[in-house]
């Protein structure tokens, strides 16, 4: 079932590509990772990293509710500990939450023990906030190495990357985020956006919230359907 989800096997032969393989969102050398559906599929998955955040996660939830769209949130454990109420609000609104580590380190530079603690502490923080939740995991900065993938797999976590980058972390306007997305969408996509910031709680994500509103309107009018990562995986299995 994973065969056609994980594309890019051909790049394994390329030499000198190690750095790309370690951080490129669609690279597959270091292990299998979900990156979306085959090109042209009608589903699109919105994913938001680095929350929970105040007030922008709440504003985003309002936008998503207005469009009746469900998304997937990769949360930082220490923020979830700080504001479990926001995590509860996300889940109550019908969205999925996943693991984005406890403190958002670059896992490539961590020991196996540190990686395990990062992943387990985040899972526990989410458990304490909302109980049972998804087994989805996204590594900070998209960085991977074999140890990270092995440990995540041993903990039963499913790695989720993306194929469309909004570059919203340093965007100067919501329009620039929308343009970045429009350049890359081809159907069946996983979009990377941010409702929080890993450097500090409270990051301003107003541009992302506004861009989300317009992105949903635009692609819905083209017949696309917005789904969670789990829904996307299910539809991949039934294809
Ligand atoms: Zn992140």
py3Dmol code that shows the C-alpha trace and the ligand (Angstrom):
import py3Dmol

protein = """\
ATOM      1  CA  UNK A   1       0.000   0.000   0.000  1.00  0.00           C
ATOM      2  CA  UNK A   2       2.904   2.367   0.524  1.00  0.00           C
ATOM      3  CA  UNK A   3       4.497   1.781  -2.846  1.00  0.00           C
ATOM      4  CA  UNK A   4       2.995   4.667  -4.704  1.00  0.00           C
ATOM      5  CA  UNK A   5       2.832   7.014  -1.759  1.00  0.00           C
ATOM      6  CA  UNK A   6       6.487   7.365  -1.235  1.00  0.00           C
ATOM      7  CA  UNK A   7       7.868   8.253  -4.700  1.00  0.00           C
ATOM      8  CA  UNK A   8      11.445   9.246  -5.322  1.00  0.00           C
ATOM      9  CA  UNK A   9      13.142   5.861  -4.985  1.00  0.00           C
ATOM     10  CA  UNK A  10      15.120   6.693  -8.116  1.00  0.00           C
ATOM     11  CA  UNK A  11      17.090   9.413  -6.387  1.00  0.00           C
ATOM     12  CA  UNK A  12      18.830   6.854  -4.191  1.00  0.00           C
ATOM     13  CA  UNK A  13      21.357   6.266  -6.944  1.00  0.00           C
ATOM     14  CA  UNK A  14      22.391   9.918  -7.054  1.00  0.00           C
ATOM     15  CA  UNK A  15      25.706  10.522  -5.333  1.00  0.00           C
ATOM     16  CA  UNK A  16      26.570  13.610  -3.355  1.00  0.00           C
ATOM     17  CA  UNK A  17      22.933  14.084  -2.440  1.00  0.00           C
ATOM     18  CA  UNK A  18      23.275  13.228   1.236  1.00  0.00           C
ATOM     19  CA  UNK A  19      22.454  16.693   2.539  1.00  0.00           C
ATOM     20  CA  UNK A  20      19.361  16.899   0.364  1.00  0.00           C
ATOM     21  CA  UNK A  21      18.332  13.432   1.470  1.00  0.00           C
ATOM     22  CA  UNK A  22      18.641  14.477   5.102  1.00  0.00           C
ATOM     23  CA  UNK A  23      16.373  17.516   4.869  1.00  0.00           C
ATOM     24  CA  UNK A  24      14.549  17.497   1.511  1.00  0.00           C
ATOM     25  CA  UNK A  25      10.870  17.027   2.345  1.00  0.00           C
ATOM     26  CA  UNK A  26      10.257  14.486  -0.408  1.00  0.00           C
ATOM     27  CA  UNK A  27      13.571  12.626  -0.056  1.00  0.00           C
ATOM     28  CA  UNK A  28      13.210   8.939   0.781  1.00  0.00           C
ATOM     29  CA  UNK A  29      16.723   7.631   1.196  1.00  0.00           C
ATOM     30  CA  UNK A  30      16.633   7.474   4.978  1.00  0.00           C
ATOM     31  CA  UNK A  31      13.301   5.740   5.247  1.00  0.00           C
ATOM     32  CA  UNK A  32       9.679   5.757   4.213  1.00  0.00           C
ATOM     33  CA  UNK A  33       7.634   8.808   4.829  1.00  0.00           C
ATOM     34  CA  UNK A  34       4.138   9.868   3.882  1.00  0.00           C
ATOM     35  CA  UNK A  35       4.219  12.834   1.511  1.00  0.00           C
ATOM     36  CA  UNK A  36       0.772  12.784  -0.066  1.00  0.00           C
ATOM     37  CA  UNK A  37      -1.251  11.162  -2.824  1.00  0.00           C
ATOM     38  CA  UNK A  38      -0.373  10.672  -6.470  1.00  0.00           C
ATOM     39  CA  UNK A  39      -0.391  13.853  -8.526  1.00  0.00           C
ATOM     40  CA  UNK A  40      -3.849  14.950  -9.611  1.00  0.00           C
ATOM     41  CA  UNK A  41      -5.768  13.503  -6.635  1.00  0.00           C
ATOM     42  CA  UNK A  42      -8.561  15.820  -5.502  1.00  0.00           C
ATOM     43  CA  UNK A  43      -7.563  15.775  -1.832  1.00  0.00           C
ATOM     44  CA  UNK A  44      -5.334  18.376  -0.210  1.00  0.00           C
ATOM     45  CA  UNK A  45      -4.138  18.143   3.410  1.00  0.00           C
ATOM     46  CA  UNK A  46      -3.448  21.328   5.348  1.00  0.00           C
ATOM     47  CA  UNK A  47      -0.838  20.784   8.066  1.00  0.00           C
ATOM     48  CA  UNK A  48       0.192  23.313  10.726  1.00  0.00           C
ATOM     49  CA  UNK A  49       3.395  23.033  12.730  1.00  0.00           C
ATOM     50  CA  UNK A  50       4.818  24.607  15.896  1.00  0.00           C
ATOM     51  CA  UNK A  51       1.589  25.243  17.820  1.00  0.00           C
ATOM     52  CA  UNK A  52      -0.362  25.383  19.979  1.00  0.00           C
ATOM     53  CA  UNK A  53      -0.188  29.173  19.878  1.00  0.00           C
ATOM     54  CA  UNK A  54      -2.215  32.089  21.214  1.00  0.00           C
ATOM     55  CA  UNK A  55      -4.094  33.801  19.642  1.00  0.00           C
ATOM     56  CA  UNK A  56      -3.299  32.522  16.151  1.00  0.00           C
ATOM     57  CA  UNK A  57      -4.293  28.896  16.642  1.00  0.00           C
ATOM     58  CA  UNK A  58      -7.729  30.105  17.780  1.00  0.00           C
ATOM     59  CA  UNK A  59      -8.059  32.416  14.763  1.00  0.00           C
ATOM     60  CA  UNK A  60      -7.048  29.593  12.471  1.00  0.00           C
ATOM     61  CA  UNK A  61      -9.651  27.310  14.053  1.00  0.00           C
ATOM     62  CA  UNK A  62     -12.293  29.951  13.316  1.00  0.00           C
ATOM     63  CA  UNK A  63     -11.281  30.086   9.644  1.00  0.00           C
ATOM     64  CA  UNK A  64     -11.228  26.296   9.311  1.00  0.00           C
ATOM     65  CA  UNK A  65     -14.655  26.037  10.993  1.00  0.00           C
ATOM     66  CA  UNK A  66     -16.114  28.680   8.687  1.00  0.00           C
ATOM     67  CA  UNK A  67     -15.035  26.570   5.690  1.00  0.00           C
ATOM     68  CA  UNK A  68     -15.978  23.301   7.418  1.00  0.00           C
ATOM     69  CA  UNK A  69     -12.448  21.985   6.796  1.00  0.00           C
ATOM     70  CA  UNK A  70     -10.405  19.606   8.983  1.00  0.00           C
ATOM     71  CA  UNK A  71      -6.618  19.927   9.196  1.00  0.00           C
ATOM     72  CA  UNK A  72      -3.675  18.261  10.930  1.00  0.00           C
ATOM     73  CA  UNK A  73      -1.621  20.018  13.628  1.00  0.00           C
ATOM     74  CA  UNK A  74       1.936  18.939  14.542  1.00  0.00           C
ATOM     75  CA  UNK A  75       2.350  20.263  18.064  1.00  0.00           C
ATOM     76  CA  UNK A  76       5.377  21.098  20.176  1.00  0.00           C
ATOM     77  CA  UNK A  77       5.099  19.214  23.464  1.00  0.00           C
ATOM     78  CA  UNK A  78       6.263  21.993  25.748  1.00  0.00           C
ATOM     79  CA  UNK A  79       3.655  24.392  24.319  1.00  0.00           C
ATOM     80  CA  UNK A  80       1.013  21.685  24.749  1.00  0.00           C
ATOM     81  CA  UNK A  81       2.051  21.429  28.421  1.00  0.00           C
ATOM     82  CA  UNK A  82       1.823  25.199  28.720  1.00  0.00           C
ATOM     83  CA  UNK A  83      -1.583  25.480  27.025  1.00  0.00           C
ATOM     84  CA  UNK A  84      -3.456  22.169  27.010  1.00  0.00           C
ATOM     85  CA  UNK A  85      -6.680  24.164  26.591  1.00  0.00           C
ATOM     86  CA  UNK A  86      -5.668  25.075  23.029  1.00  0.00           C
ATOM     87  CA  UNK A  87      -4.850  21.440  22.199  1.00  0.00           C
ATOM     88  CA  UNK A  88      -8.286  20.489  23.533  1.00  0.00           C
ATOM     89  CA  UNK A  89      -9.918  23.148  21.368  1.00  0.00           C
ATOM     90  CA  UNK A  90      -8.105  21.824  18.262  1.00  0.00           C
ATOM     91  CA  UNK A  91      -9.308  18.276  18.900  1.00  0.00           C
ATOM     92  CA  UNK A  92     -12.824  19.394  19.862  1.00  0.00           C
ATOM     93  CA  UNK A  93     -13.040  21.132  16.489  1.00  0.00           C
ATOM     94  CA  UNK A  94     -12.434  17.815  14.720  1.00  0.00           C
ATOM     95  CA  UNK A  95      -8.798  18.274  13.705  1.00  0.00           C
ATOM     96  CA  UNK A  96      -5.979  15.762  14.112  1.00  0.00           C
ATOM     97  CA  UNK A  97      -2.956  16.412  16.325  1.00  0.00           C
ATOM     98  CA  UNK A  98       0.462  14.834  15.903  1.00  0.00           C
ATOM     99  CA  UNK A  99       3.923  14.785  17.466  1.00  0.00           C
ATOM    100  CA  UNK A 100       6.469  17.524  16.600  1.00  0.00           C
ATOM    101  CA  UNK A 101       8.863  16.698  19.511  1.00  0.00           C
ATOM    102  CA  UNK A 102       8.911  18.306  22.959  1.00  0.00           C
ATOM    103  CA  UNK A 103      11.370  21.191  22.413  1.00  0.00           C
ATOM    104  CA  UNK A 104      11.808  21.292  18.622  1.00  0.00           C
ATOM    105  CA  UNK A 105      15.529  20.456  18.372  1.00  0.00           C
ATOM    106  CA  UNK A 106      17.258  19.517  15.118  1.00  0.00           C
ATOM    107  CA  UNK A 107      17.140  15.776  15.711  1.00  0.00           C
ATOM    108  CA  UNK A 108      20.055  15.189  13.359  1.00  0.00           C
ATOM    109  CA  UNK A 109      22.352  16.515  16.080  1.00  0.00           C
ATOM    110  CA  UNK A 110      20.792  14.596  18.982  1.00  0.00           C
ATOM    111  CA  UNK A 111      21.789  11.302  20.531  1.00  0.00           C
ATOM    112  CA  UNK A 112      19.468   8.317  20.223  1.00  0.00           C
ATOM    113  CA  UNK A 113      18.545   8.752  23.886  1.00  0.00           C
ATOM    114  CA  UNK A 114      17.705  12.442  23.429  1.00  0.00           C
ATOM    115  CA  UNK A 115      15.583  11.703  20.360  1.00  0.00           C
ATOM    116  CA  UNK A 116      13.610   9.086  22.277  1.00  0.00           C
ATOM    117  CA  UNK A 117      12.998  11.469  25.167  1.00  0.00           C
ATOM    118  CA  UNK A 118      11.893  14.243  22.768  1.00  0.00           C
ATOM    119  CA  UNK A 119       9.357  11.990  21.051  1.00  0.00           C
ATOM    120  CA  UNK A 120       8.045  10.308  24.180  1.00  0.00           C
ATOM    121  CA  UNK A 121       7.704  13.567  26.137  1.00  0.00           C
ATOM    122  CA  UNK A 122       5.658  15.104  23.339  1.00  0.00           C
ATOM    123  CA  UNK A 123       3.383  12.055  23.102  1.00  0.00           C
ATOM    124  CA  UNK A 124       2.846  12.224  26.879  1.00  0.00           C
ATOM    125  CA  UNK A 125       2.052  15.946  26.768  1.00  0.00           C
ATOM    126  CA  UNK A 126      -0.576  15.312  24.070  1.00  0.00           C
ATOM    127  CA  UNK A 127      -1.934  12.302  25.972  1.00  0.00           C
ATOM    128  CA  UNK A 128      -2.301  14.422  29.102  1.00  0.00           C
ATOM    129  CA  UNK A 129      -4.035  17.209  27.151  1.00  0.00           C
ATOM    130  CA  UNK A 130      -6.468  15.210  25.028  1.00  0.00           C
ATOM    131  CA  UNK A 131      -5.955  11.486  25.626  1.00  0.00           C
ATOM    132  CA  UNK A 132      -5.690   9.163  22.647  1.00  0.00           C
ATOM    133  CA  UNK A 133      -4.573  10.942  19.485  1.00  0.00           C
ATOM    134  CA  UNK A 134      -2.956  10.158  16.141  1.00  0.00           C
ATOM    135  CA  UNK A 135       0.411   8.390  15.808  1.00  0.00           C
ATOM    136  CA  UNK A 136       1.567  10.962  13.268  1.00  0.00           C
ATOM    137  CA  UNK A 137       4.988  12.523  13.676  1.00  0.00           C
ATOM    138  CA  UNK A 138       6.780  15.288  11.837  1.00  0.00           C
ATOM    139  CA  UNK A 139      10.471  15.901  12.552  1.00  0.00           C
ATOM    140  CA  UNK A 140      11.440  19.531  13.279  1.00  0.00           C
ATOM    141  CA  UNK A 141      12.968  21.230  10.208  1.00  0.00           C
ATOM    142  CA  UNK A 142      12.078  18.078   8.300  1.00  0.00           C
ATOM    143  CA  UNK A 143      15.507  16.767   9.294  1.00  0.00           C
ATOM    144  CA  UNK A 144      16.002  13.019   9.371  1.00  0.00           C
ATOM    145  CA  UNK A 145      18.698  10.467   9.780  1.00  0.00           C
ATOM    146  CA  UNK A 146      18.381   6.704  10.113  1.00  0.00           C
ATOM    147  CA  UNK A 147      18.372   6.792  13.928  1.00  0.00           C
ATOM    148  CA  UNK A 148      15.480   9.267  13.999  1.00  0.00           C
ATOM    149  CA  UNK A 149      13.421   7.120  11.685  1.00  0.00           C
ATOM    150  CA  UNK A 150      14.213   3.910  13.526  1.00  0.00           C
ATOM    151  CA  UNK A 151      13.337   5.362  16.925  1.00  0.00           C
ATOM    152  CA  UNK A 152      10.111   6.896  15.594  1.00  0.00           C
ATOM    153  CA  UNK A 153       9.154   3.559  14.072  1.00  0.00           C
ATOM    154  CA  UNK A 154       9.955   1.698  17.293  1.00  0.00           C
ATOM    155  CA  UNK A 155       7.632   4.089  19.140  1.00  0.00           C
ATOM    156  CA  UNK A 156       4.882   3.347  16.617  1.00  0.00           C
ATOM    157  CA  UNK A 157       5.028   6.822  15.079  1.00  0.00           C
ATOM    158  CA  UNK A 158       4.296   7.427  11.424  1.00  0.00           C
ATOM    159  CA  UNK A 159       6.442  10.060   9.755  1.00  0.00           C
ATOM    160  CA  UNK A 160       4.647  12.705   7.747  1.00  0.00           C
ATOM    161  CA  UNK A 161       6.483  15.164   5.519  1.00  0.00           C
ATOM    162  CA  UNK A 162       5.026  17.489   2.876  1.00  0.00           C
ATOM    163  CA  UNK A 163       5.384  18.352  -0.776  1.00  0.00           C
ATOM    164  CA  UNK A 164       4.162  21.971  -0.747  1.00  0.00           C
ATOM    165  CA  UNK A 165       6.006  24.549   1.387  1.00  0.00           C
ATOM    166  CA  UNK A 166       4.202  27.789   2.262  1.00  0.00           C
ATOM    167  CA  UNK A 167       7.415  29.517   3.486  1.00  0.00           C
ATOM    168  CA  UNK A 168       5.110  31.305   5.915  1.00  0.00           C
ATOM    169  CA  UNK A 169       7.702  31.524   8.708  1.00  0.00           C
ATOM    170  CA  UNK A 170       9.290  34.568   7.089  1.00  0.00           C
ATOM    171  CA  UNK A 171       6.492  35.744   4.788  1.00  0.00           C
ATOM    172  CA  UNK A 172       5.930  39.481   4.383  1.00  0.00           C
ATOM    173  CA  UNK A 173       2.288  39.107   3.347  1.00  0.00           C
ATOM    174  CA  UNK A 174      -0.478  36.542   3.103  1.00  0.00           C
ATOM    175  CA  UNK A 175      -0.356  36.938  -0.685  1.00  0.00           C
ATOM    176  CA  UNK A 176       3.246  35.705  -0.809  1.00  0.00           C
ATOM    177  CA  UNK A 177       2.229  32.544   1.091  1.00  0.00           C
ATOM    178  CA  UNK A 178      -0.644  32.001  -1.343  1.00  0.00           C
ATOM    179  CA  UNK A 179       1.717  32.441  -4.301  1.00  0.00           C
ATOM    180  CA  UNK A 180       4.206  29.962  -2.840  1.00  0.00           C
ATOM    181  CA  UNK A 181       1.448  27.412  -2.443  1.00  0.00           C
ATOM    182  CA  UNK A 182      -0.079  28.040  -5.886  1.00  0.00           C
ATOM    183  CA  UNK A 183       3.313  27.446  -7.513  1.00  0.00           C
ATOM    184  CA  UNK A 184       3.536  23.926  -6.049  1.00  0.00           C
ATOM    185  CA  UNK A 185       0.016  22.470  -5.748  1.00  0.00           C
ATOM    186  CA  UNK A 186      -0.715  19.654  -8.220  1.00  0.00           C
ATOM    187  CA  UNK A 187      -3.403  17.650  -6.367  1.00  0.00           C
ATOM    188  CA  UNK A 188      -2.943  15.090  -3.594  1.00  0.00           C
ATOM    189  CA  UNK A 189      -0.715  17.546  -1.737  1.00  0.00           C
ATOM    190  CA  UNK A 190       0.404  17.920   1.859  1.00  0.00           C
ATOM    191  CA  UNK A 191       0.827  21.646   2.600  1.00  0.00           C
ATOM    192  CA  UNK A 192       3.296  22.837   5.234  1.00  0.00           C
ATOM    193  CA  UNK A 193       2.123  25.906   7.159  1.00  0.00           C
ATOM    194  CA  UNK A 194       2.651  27.152  10.733  1.00  0.00           C
ATOM    195  CA  UNK A 195       0.209  28.296  13.408  1.00  0.00           C
ATOM    196  CA  UNK A 196       3.062  28.831  15.878  1.00  0.00           C
ATOM    197  CA  UNK A 197       6.803  29.478  16.034  1.00  0.00           C
ATOM    198  CA  UNK A 198       9.369  27.128  17.529  1.00  0.00           C
ATOM    199  CA  UNK A 199      11.575  29.928  18.898  1.00  0.00           C
ATOM    200  CA  UNK A 200       8.932  31.300  21.213  1.00  0.00           C
ATOM    201  CA  UNK A 201       5.288  30.967  22.143  1.00  0.00           C
ATOM    202  CA  UNK A 202       3.089  33.732  20.716  1.00  0.00           C
ATOM    203  CA  UNK A 203       4.627  34.047  17.229  1.00  0.00           C
ATOM    204  CA  UNK A 204       2.556  36.220  14.895  1.00  0.00           C
ATOM    205  CA  UNK A 205       0.858  34.000  12.311  1.00  0.00           C
ATOM    206  CA  UNK A 206      -1.756  36.463  11.064  1.00  0.00           C
ATOM    207  CA  UNK A 207      -0.502  36.071   7.460  1.00  0.00           C
ATOM    208  CA  UNK A 208      -0.875  32.299   7.655  1.00  0.00           C
ATOM    209  CA  UNK A 209      -4.421  32.618   8.997  1.00  0.00           C
ATOM    210  CA  UNK A 210      -5.447  34.972   6.181  1.00  0.00           C
ATOM    211  CA  UNK A 211      -3.647  32.884   3.542  1.00  0.00           C
ATOM    212  CA  UNK A 212      -5.460  29.775   4.797  1.00  0.00           C
ATOM    213  CA  UNK A 213      -8.811  31.493   4.281  1.00  0.00           C
ATOM    214  CA  UNK A 214      -7.950  32.300   0.651  1.00  0.00           C
ATOM    215  CA  UNK A 215      -6.227  28.982  -0.106  1.00  0.00           C
ATOM    216  CA  UNK A 216      -9.297  27.029   1.008  1.00  0.00           C
ATOM    217  CA  UNK A 217     -11.668  29.242  -0.990  1.00  0.00           C
ATOM    218  CA  UNK A 218      -9.486  29.004  -4.096  1.00  0.00           C
ATOM    219  CA  UNK A 219      -9.003  25.234  -4.180  1.00  0.00           C
ATOM    220  CA  UNK A 220     -12.528  24.385  -3.053  1.00  0.00           C
ATOM    221  CA  UNK A 221     -13.823  26.376  -6.014  1.00  0.00           C
ATOM    222  CA  UNK A 222     -11.600  24.172  -8.214  1.00  0.00           C
ATOM    223  CA  UNK A 223     -13.234  21.019  -6.832  1.00  0.00           C
ATOM    224  CA  UNK A 224     -10.468  20.107  -4.382  1.00  0.00           C
ATOM    225  CA  UNK A 225     -11.318  18.585  -1.023  1.00  0.00           C
ATOM    226  CA  UNK A 226      -9.479  19.386   2.215  1.00  0.00           C
ATOM    227  CA  UNK A 227      -8.813  16.392   4.447  1.00  0.00           C
ATOM    228  CA  UNK A 228      -6.714  15.322   7.428  1.00  0.00           C
ATOM    229  CA  UNK A 229      -3.566  13.251   6.927  1.00  0.00           C
ATOM    230  CA  UNK A 230      -5.350  10.145   8.247  1.00  0.00           C
ATOM    231  CA  UNK A 231      -8.211  10.629   5.796  1.00  0.00           C
ATOM    232  CA  UNK A 232      -5.659  11.008   3.028  1.00  0.00           C
ATOM    233  CA  UNK A 233      -3.910   7.793   4.064  1.00  0.00           C
ATOM    234  CA  UNK A 234      -7.238   5.968   4.136  1.00  0.00           C
ATOM    235  CA  UNK A 235      -8.106   7.168   0.676  1.00  0.00           C
ATOM    236  CA  UNK A 236      -4.644   5.998  -0.488  1.00  0.00           C
ATOM    237  CA  UNK A 237      -5.362   2.505   0.802  1.00  0.00           C
ATOM    238  CA  UNK A 238      -8.732   2.256  -0.905  1.00  0.00           C
ATOM    239  CA  UNK A 239      -7.464   3.468  -4.274  1.00  0.00           C
TER     240      UNK A 239
END
"""
ligand_1 = """\
1
ZN
Zn 8.559 22.964 13.384
"""
view = py3Dmol.view(width=600, height=400)
view.addModel(protein, "pdb")
view.setStyle({"model": 0}, {"cartoon": {"style": "trace"}})
view.addModel(ligand_1, "xyz")
view.setStyle({"model": 1}, {"stick": {}})
view.zoomTo()
view.show()
